[in-house]
Amino acid sequence: MSALRWFDRCGEVLDQIRTTQLEAIARAATLIADAVEQGGGLHFFDTAHCSREPIHRAGGLYMLAPLTLGLNLDSRPAPRRAEEVESSRREGRAKADERLAQLGVERSGLAAGDVLVCNSVSGRSALAVEVARAATRMGVRVVAITSLTYSNAVSSQHSTQKRLCEVAEVVIDNCGIVGDAVLDMEGVDTRVAPTSGVAFCFIIWALISEAVARMTARGLKPHVYRSINLPGGAEFNARAEAEYRETGM
């Protein structure tokens, strides 16, 4: 049964993350606690696969701010022009993405001493690499969530030929395979079902949980969303948001 094969493969990936990535998660959590203690912020950038998962969620942090660059990552040319457009896109898209990343970071709420968590499955996109580089130049501490196996098998689209794992301060491996999808299916000419989304959720909530534990151990009180479907949830969140605006955490 394919559903069971999928469960098995996901279980293998999550077990590998649990046994190999705790040290990296702990290092990243310490960076976050250090930043908050010094008045810094926490930001998140994703190249579209999981861009909303940790944002405004019950159990999530008020202080986690999404970094959005206004780019439509799903845009595609019309079929009749696909071949013509794709040739020019390959040449110009990477440079355009680098400029967009630089401008977006410069105009964002990022500041020296903040932490930016950057998620990119292959880690090769010019956009993700330049976001990390531009943030680092500002004095932001960058944590990458990526697949090292995938990254090591592909070339970078960035002008420096650097991949995300080579420019981030802390790298958390999502333990995915090249191509991300894991199930071979009869009658289908490519693999089905990527593991990166499941792995990202596993990692990001482990990281947030550990960061919260380290903050509270230092006497800091980060504000956390409560489900609005619980009695009094909306009122709790209104108070928490007001306190968050005063404390910044």
Secondary structure, DSSP 8 states (H G I E B T S, - for coil): -HHHHHHHHHHHHHHHHHHHSHHHHHHHHHHHHHHHHTT--EEEEESSSSTTTTSS-TTSBTTEEE------TT----GGGHHHHHHHHHHHHHHHHHHHHHHHHHTSS--TT-EEEEE-SSS--HHHHHHHHHHHHTT-EEEEEE-HHHHHHS---STT---HHHH-SEEEE----TTSEEE--TT-SS-EEESHHHHHHHHHHHHHHHHHHHHHHTT----B---TTSTTHHHHHHHHHHHHHHH--
